[in-house]
Amino acid sequence: MNPERAIQFVRSQGNAIEQARLRVILANEPPTPAVVAGLFAGQRSDGGWPAFWAQDYSSLDATCFRLAQ
C-alpha cells in the first residue's frame, strides 16, 4: 500500500465527508458544521436511519450502513 497515493486519491476523488475524515486523521482538524450536518442528514428521531424503500421506519441495516460510511 502507498499511503501518499491513497491520500491523493481521497483528496481528488473523495466527497466532502471523506475529505473531512482524512483531515481529521492527518491533521486532527475538526469537521465543519456543514460536514457534521451531512453526516446526520436523514437521521430519524429514534437515532436510526430509514431504508430507501421505507422512509417512515428506521432500519437496522440502513443504520449500520450509514454508521460504516
N, C-alpha and C positions, 0 to 999 in steps of 0.2 A: 504494500500500500504506500502511496505517495501522499503524505498529508498536505503538502503545498498544492498539489493538483486538485485534491478534494476541496480544499478551502476556496481555490479559484473557481471551481465548478459551482459551489454554493453561491459565491458572490455574483457569478454571471448568470446562473440559471435559477437560483432559489427565489421563492416568493418572499414577501415581507416577513412572515413568521419564521421561515427557515433562516433568513439572513439575520434576524434578531437573535435567534437561538445561537448562531455562530458567533455573534458579537458577545453574547453572554459567556460562551465557552472560552473565547480567545482573550477577551479584554474585561470580563466581568462588568460589561456595560448593560445597565438595566434596559428593558424594552420600553418603547414609547407607549403612551396611553392608547394610541390607535392600534398598536400591535396587541396589547393586552385585551382591548375590546374585541379584536378579531378572534382571539383565542376562545373567548367566551360567547361569541355570536351564536345564537340559536339555542343556547342552554335553557332548559326548562326550569321552572320554579322548584322542582324536586331535586335539581342538581344534575339530572341526566340530559341526554340529547335524543331527539327523536330519529327514528329511521325515516328515510326519504318517502317511504310508502305509507307511513302512519304518523303524520305530523302532530297529532293530538296526544300522543303517548310517548313516554321515554322508553328507550330500548337499551337493554344491557349491551347488545352487540354494537350498536351505534355509539354508545358512550365509551366503550372500550376502544373503539376505532378512533374516536376524537382524542382520547387521552394518550393514545400511542402516537399521534401526529407530532 
